[in-house]
Amino acid sequence: MSEIAEDYARAHLLDLLERVEAGERFLITRSGRAVAGLVPAGSVASMTARDAVEALRRFGDGRVLGPDLSVRDLIGGGRRG
């Protein structure tokens, strides 16, 4: 899946749609973060596990919980003792 910037996708939508019809897939990014996927209709259900994991990794890039929070802190805070 190729990454393309939002402004590029907007300017070249017709060309991208033709390429998607031919089977290509694109990940649209805004400020370096994944915001959408451009994939052939009906192909979402056939996404491979590898593609799904990669999409999740990209989705998490640049996201923070806060200056002093970690996932472990949140998990521990949710447990009742």
C-alpha positions as CSV (number, residue, x, y, z in Angstrom):
1,M,0.0,0.0,0.0
2,S,1.6,3.3,-1.1
3,E,1.4,6.4,1.1
4,I,0.3,9.6,-0.5
5,A,-0.3,13.1,1.0
6,E,-3.8,14.4,1.3
7,D,-3.1,17.4,-1.0
8,Y,-1.7,15.1,-3.7
9,A,-4.7,12.8,-3.4
10,R,-7.0,15.8,-3.8
11,A,-5.2,17.1,-6.9
12,H,-4.9,13.7,-8.6
13,L,-8.1,12.0,-7.5
14,L,-9.2,10.9,-11.0
15,D,-5.8,9.3,-11.8
16,L,-5.8,7.6,-8.4
17,L,-9.3,6.2,-8.9
18,E,-8.2,4.7,-12.2
19,R,-5.2,3.1,-10.5
20,V,-7.4,1.8,-7.6
21,E,-9.7,0.2,-10.2
22,A,-6.6,-1.6,-11.5
23,G,-6.0,-3.0,-8.0
24,E,-3.6,-0.5,-6.4
25,R,-4.2,0.6,-2.8
26,F,-3.2,3.9,-1.2
27,L,-2.9,5.2,2.3
28,I,-3.7,8.9,2.5
29,T,-1.8,10.9,5.1
30,R,-2.3,14.3,6.7
31,S,0.8,15.8,8.3
32,G,2.4,12.4,8.1
33,R,-0.4,10.6,9.9
34,A,-2.6,8.0,8.2
35,V,-6.2,9.3,7.8
36,A,-7.8,7.1,5.1
37,G,-7.3,4.3,2.8
38,L,-8.2,4.3,-0.9
39,V,-8.9,0.7,-1.9
40,P,-11.0,-1.0,-4.5
41,A,-14.6,-1.4,-3.5
42,G,-15.3,-4.7,-1.8
43,S,-11.6,-5.3,-1.0
44,V,-11.7,-4.2,2.6
45,A,-12.9,-7.6,3.7
46,S,-10.1,-9.2,1.8
47,M,-7.3,-7.1,3.5
48,T,-4.5,-9.3,4.6
49,A,-3.5,-9.6,8.2
50,R,-0.1,-8.0,7.4
51,D,-1.9,-5.0,5.8
52,A,-4.1,-4.6,8.8
53,V,-1.2,-4.7,11.2
54,E,0.7,-2.2,9.1
55,A,-2.3,0.1,9.0
56,L,-2.6,-0.1,12.8
57,R,1.1,0.7,13.2
58,R,0.8,3.8,10.9
59,F,-2.4,4.9,12.7
60,G,-0.5,5.0,16.0
61,D,2.5,6.9,14.7
62,G,2.7,10.3,16.2
63,R,-0.1,9.8,18.7
64,V,0.7,10.4,22.4
65,L,-1.2,9.6,25.6
66,G,0.1,12.6,27.4
67,P,3.4,13.9,28.9
68,D,3.4,11.5,31.9
69,L,1.1,8.6,30.8
70,S,2.0,5.2,29.5
71,V,-0.1,2.4,28.3
72,R,1.0,0.3,31.3
73,D,-0.2,3.1,33.7
74,L,-3.6,3.1,32.0
75,I,-3.9,-0.7,32.2
76,G,-2.9,-0.7,35.9
77,G,-5.3,2.1,36.7
78,G,-8.1,0.2,35.2
79,R,-7.6,-2.9,37.4
80,R,-9.5,-3.2,40.6
81,G,-7.7,-4.8,43.5
